[in-house]
Amino acid sequence: MIVVDATALSLLFNPDAKPPLDPSTGKPVARSKARLEYLVREIERQRETIVIPSPVLAEALVMIGDGGPAFLDLVARSDRFKVAPFDTRGAVELAAMSRDAIRAGDKTSGSTAPWQKVKFDRQIIAIARVQGAQRIYSDDVNLGKFAANVGISVVRTWELPLPPEDPQLEFFQDDEAD
Protein backbone atom coordinates (compact mmCIF):
# COMPACT_ATOMS: atom_id res chain seq x y z
CA MET A 1 0.00 0.00 0.00
CA ILE A 2 1.08 3.51 -0.76
CA VAL A 3 -0.18 6.89 0.41
CA VAL A 4 -0.50 10.11 -1.56
CA ASP A 5 -0.72 13.62 -0.19
CA ALA A 6 -2.95 16.47 -1.31
CA THR A 7 -0.35 18.00 -3.61
CA ALA A 8 -0.03 14.78 -5.60
CA LEU A 9 -3.81 14.48 -5.90
CA SER A 10 -4.11 18.11 -6.94
CA LEU A 11 -1.47 17.68 -9.65
CA LEU A 12 -3.46 14.75 -11.00
CA PHE A 13 -6.94 16.24 -10.85
CA ASN A 14 -6.64 20.03 -10.92
CA PRO A 15 -5.66 21.37 -14.35
CA ASP A 16 -4.57 24.66 -12.74
CA ALA A 17 -2.26 23.02 -10.16
CA LYS A 18 1.24 24.42 -10.15
CA PRO A 19 4.03 21.83 -10.10
CA PRO A 20 6.50 21.87 -7.21
CA LEU A 21 9.99 23.26 -7.66
CA ASP A 22 12.75 20.80 -8.38
CA PRO A 23 15.43 21.55 -5.77
CA SER A 24 18.23 20.67 -8.20
CA THR A 25 17.16 23.27 -10.76
CA GLY A 26 14.95 25.69 -8.81
CA LYS A 27 12.43 25.36 -11.66
CA PRO A 28 9.01 23.69 -11.75
CA VAL A 29 9.19 19.91 -12.13
CA ALA A 30 8.97 19.11 -15.81
CA ARG A 31 5.89 17.10 -16.81
CA SER A 32 4.82 16.59 -13.20
CA LYS A 33 1.29 15.53 -14.16
CA ALA A 34 2.64 12.99 -16.68
CA ARG A 35 4.93 11.59 -13.97
CA LEU A 36 2.00 11.13 -11.59
CA GLU A 37 -0.25 9.67 -14.27
CA TYR A 38 2.49 7.17 -15.11
CA LEU A 39 2.79 6.34 -11.40
CA VAL A 40 -0.96 5.66 -11.22
CA ARG A 41 -0.77 3.41 -14.31
CA GLU A 42 2.10 1.47 -12.73
CA ILE A 43 0.19 1.14 -9.45
CA GLU A 44 -2.82 -0.15 -11.37
CA ARG A 45 -0.62 -2.58 -13.27
CA GLN A 46 0.85 -3.87 -9.98
CA ARG A 47 -2.64 -3.95 -8.43
CA GLU A 48 -1.48 -1.88 -5.49
CA THR A 49 -3.80 0.27 -3.38
CA ILE A 50 -3.49 4.06 -3.14
CA VAL A 51 -4.49 5.15 0.35
CA ILE A 52 -5.91 8.64 0.75
CA PRO A 53 -6.00 9.59 4.44
CA SER A 54 -9.24 11.46 5.19
CA PRO A 55 -7.39 14.71 6.16
CA VAL A 56 -5.62 14.53 2.78
CA LEU A 57 -8.97 14.06 1.05
CA ALA A 58 -10.32 17.23 2.67
CA GLU A 59 -7.24 19.24 1.70
CA ALA A 60 -7.25 17.82 -1.84
CA LEU A 61 -10.92 18.67 -2.37
CA VAL A 62 -10.13 22.30 -1.53
CA MET A 63 -7.22 22.28 -3.99
CA ILE A 64 -9.13 20.44 -6.74
CA GLY A 65 -12.01 22.92 -6.54
CA ASP A 66 -14.82 22.42 -9.05
CA GLY A 67 -13.40 19.04 -10.05
CA GLY A 68 -14.13 17.66 -6.56
CA PRO A 69 -17.36 15.80 -7.39
CA ALA A 70 -15.76 14.05 -10.38
CA PHE A 71 -12.76 13.15 -8.25
CA LEU A 72 -14.96 11.71 -5.49
CA ASP A 73 -16.87 9.69 -8.10
CA LEU A 74 -13.60 8.29 -9.48
CA VAL A 75 -12.37 7.36 -5.99
CA ALA A 76 -15.69 5.67 -5.17
CA ARG A 77 -15.67 3.61 -8.40
CA SER A 78 -11.99 2.62 -8.38
CA ASP A 79 -10.57 -0.51 -6.79
CA ARG A 80 -7.19 1.23 -6.58
CA PHE A 81 -8.17 4.08 -4.23
CA LYS A 82 -9.04 3.69 -0.57
CA VAL A 83 -10.03 6.60 1.67
CA ALA A 84 -8.76 5.82 5.16
CA PRO A 85 -10.39 7.49 8.16
CA PHE A 86 -8.74 8.84 11.27
CA ASP A 87 -10.16 6.29 13.68
CA THR A 88 -9.29 4.84 17.08
CA ARG A 89 -6.23 2.98 15.79
CA GLY A 90 -5.02 6.18 14.13
CA ALA A 91 -5.56 8.13 17.34
CA VAL A 92 -3.52 5.59 19.31
CA GLU A 93 -0.73 5.75 16.72
CA LEU A 94 -0.78 9.57 16.73
CA ALA A 95 -0.60 9.63 20.54
CA ALA A 96 2.40 7.29 20.49
CA MET A 97 4.19 9.43 17.90
CA SER A 98 3.52 12.59 19.90
CA ARG A 99 4.59 11.03 23.21
CA ASP A 100 7.84 9.82 21.62
CA ALA A 101 8.57 13.31 20.33
CA ILE A 102 7.86 14.91 23.72
CA ARG A 103 10.07 12.33 25.49
CA ALA A 104 12.85 13.13 23.01
CA GLY A 105 12.57 16.78 24.03
CA ASP A 106 11.19 18.16 20.77
CA LYS A 107 7.40 17.97 20.44
CA THR A 108 7.64 19.03 16.76
CA SER A 109 10.28 16.38 15.88
CA GLY A 110 12.37 18.99 14.11
CA SER A 111 9.51 20.35 12.01
CA THR A 112 9.58 24.04 11.23
CA ALA A 113 5.85 24.12 10.56
CA PRO A 114 3.30 25.74 12.88
CA TRP A 115 2.06 23.45 15.66
CA GLN A 116 -1.37 23.01 14.04
CA LYS A 117 0.26 21.72 10.82
CA VAL A 118 2.53 19.42 12.84
CA LYS A 119 -0.55 17.81 14.37
CA PHE A 120 -2.24 17.58 10.95
CA ASP A 121 0.85 15.99 9.33
CA ARG A 122 1.24 13.51 12.17
CA GLN A 123 -2.39 12.54 11.76
CA ILE A 124 -1.76 11.75 8.08
CA ILE A 125 1.30 9.66 8.92
CA ALA A 126 -0.54 7.87 11.75
CA ILE A 127 -3.25 6.86 9.27
CA ALA A 128 -0.61 5.75 6.76
CA ARG A 129 1.13 3.65 9.38
CA VAL A 130 -2.09 2.00 10.57
CA GLN A 131 -2.89 1.16 6.93
CA GLY A 132 0.50 -0.52 6.52
CA ALA A 133 1.82 1.90 3.90
CA GLN A 134 5.40 1.42 2.75
CA ARG A 135 5.65 4.68 0.75
CA ILE A 136 4.16 8.12 0.66
CA TYR A 137 4.23 10.38 -2.37
CA SER A 138 4.69 13.90 -1.05
CA ASP A 139 6.72 17.04 -1.69
CA ASP A 140 6.02 18.35 1.82
CA VAL A 141 9.34 18.42 3.69
CA ASN A 142 7.83 18.26 7.17
CA LEU A 143 5.38 15.49 6.29
CA GLY A 144 8.32 13.63 4.78
CA LYS A 145 10.27 13.92 8.05
CA PHE A 146 7.42 12.38 10.02
CA ALA A 147 7.09 9.56 7.49
CA ALA A 148 10.82 8.82 7.53
CA ASN A 149 10.83 8.82 11.35
CA VAL A 150 8.41 5.86 11.35
CA GLY A 151 10.01 3.94 8.47
CA ILE A 152 7.76 5.04 5.60
CA SER A 153 9.80 5.97 2.53
CA VAL A 154 9.08 9.30 0.84
CA VAL A 155 9.00 9.79 -2.91
CA ARG A 156 9.04 13.34 -4.29
CA THR A 157 7.47 14.39 -7.58
CA TRP A 158 10.86 15.21 -9.10
CA GLU A 159 12.03 11.67 -8.25
CA LEU A 160 9.22 10.03 -10.22
CA PRO A 161 10.24 8.64 -13.59
CA LEU A 162 8.85 10.09 -16.76
CA PRO A 163 6.64 7.75 -18.76
CA PRO A 164 8.56 5.88 -21.44
CA GLU A 165 8.44 7.41 -24.88
CA ASP A 166 6.45 5.56 -27.51
CA PRO A 167 9.07 4.09 -29.90
CA GLN A 168 6.64 4.48 -32.82
CA LEU A 169 6.58 8.24 -32.28
CA GLU A 170 10.34 8.32 -32.77
CA PHE A 171 9.91 6.33 -36.00
CA PHE A 172 7.42 8.89 -37.36
CA GLN A 173 9.58 11.82 -36.25
CA ASP A 174 12.54 10.33 -38.16
CA ASP A 175 10.35 10.12 -41.31
CA GLU A 176 9.43 13.80 -40.97
CA ALA A 177 13.11 14.77 -40.77
CA ASP A 178 13.90 13.06 -44.10
N, C-alpha and C positions, 0 to 999 in steps of 0.2 A: 504494500500500500504506500501511496505517496500523498503528500499534502501540497496544495497550492495556496498562495496568499492572494489578497485582493488585487494586487498590481498585476499578477499573472492573468487572473480572470479578466481584468479590465482590458489588458492588451489583446486578449482573444475576442472579447465581445463588445468593446466600445470602439467604434471606428475613429473617434477623436482622441483616443488615449495616446499620450506622449510616451515614447520609449525611454527607458532609463539611460543614464549616461554610462558609457563603458569607461571604467577607471583607467584603462591603459591608453585611451585616446582622448578622453574628455568630451567625446562626441556621442550623440545618441546611438544606441545599439542598432547596427544595420540589420534590417529585415527581422525585427524582433517578433512581429506577429507571425511571420513564416516559421521562425524557430519554434514558437510555442505550438503552432498548428502541427508541425512535424512531430513535436513531443507528444501531442495528443494522439496522433496517428500511431506512433510507436507504442504508446500505452495501450491503445485499443488492440493493436496487433499482439501484444504480450498478455492481453486480457487482465491487465492490472486495474486496480480501483483508484480513482482520484478522490481523495477525501477533501471535502470543503467544510472546515470547522464553522459552526453557525455564526460566530463573530465575524469571520471572513466573509460569509455570505452577506451579512448586513452591510459591511463596508463595500463589498463589490457591487451590490445593488445600487448604492449611492453613486459609485463611480461609473457604472454602466448606464445609468439614467433611463431614458425612454426604452432602451432595449431590455430592461429588467424582466418584463413578463415573458418575452421570448426566451430569455436565458433560463428563467425558472421552469418553463415548459420543457426545454432541452434537458435540464438536470433531472426533472421528474421522469422523462421518458427513457433516459440513458441508463444502461447497466454499468457504465464506467464511472459515473459520478455518485458519490454518497455524501449527503449532508450529515455531519456529525454534531450532535448537540453538546452543550456544556451541561453535563449531568452530574450525578453524585460521584461517579468514578473520576470525572474530570476535576471536580472540586477537591477531592482527596489528593489527587496528583498535584494540583496547583498549590494546595496548602503545604505539601511536602517540599516542593520547589522553593516556595517562599521561606519556609522555616530554614532550609539549608542555606539560603542566601543570608538570612539574618544571623545564623550561627557563624557564618564565615566573615561576618562583620561588614557586609555590603549588601543591603537589602535590594539594591538595583542590579546586582551581579555585573557591575561594570558598565551598565547601560547609561547612555547620556540623555536618554529620552525622559520626558516628564513622567512622574510617578504613575499617573493615570494610564499612559501608554505602556509602561512597564507591566502593569497589571493586565492590560488587554493582551499584550504579546505573550505573556506567560499563560494566559488562558488558552490562546491558540495552540501553544506548544503542549500544554497539558492534554488538550483534546487529541492532538496528533500522537502523543505518546500512548494514551489510552487506546487509540485505534491501531497501534502497532506499526505506525509509519516508519519507514526507513529513511525517507528523503522528504525534504520540503523545497519547493521551488519558490524562491523569494529573493528580492533585491534589497530587502530591509535589513540593514546592518545589525540593529539591535535584536530583531526577531531571530536573525541568523545566529547571534551569540547564544541566545537561550536554547535554540535547537542544538547547536554544537555541544553545549554544556550537558545535555542529556543523551548524547550519542546519535542524534538525528543529523544526517549529512544535509548540507545546504547547497543547492545548485542555483546559480545566478543566471539571469537571462543571457548575458554576454558569454556564458560558458556553454550554452546550448548549441548543438551543432546546427548548421544550416541544412535544409533538406537537400538530398542529392539532386544534382542537375539531371534532367532527362537527356540521355545520350542521343536520342533522335533529334532533339532541338539543335545540338551541336552539328549534326549531320546536315540539317537544313540551313544552318547559318553558314557552313562551309560552301554549300551550293550557291548561296547568295553572293559570296565573296568572289566567285569565279567569273 
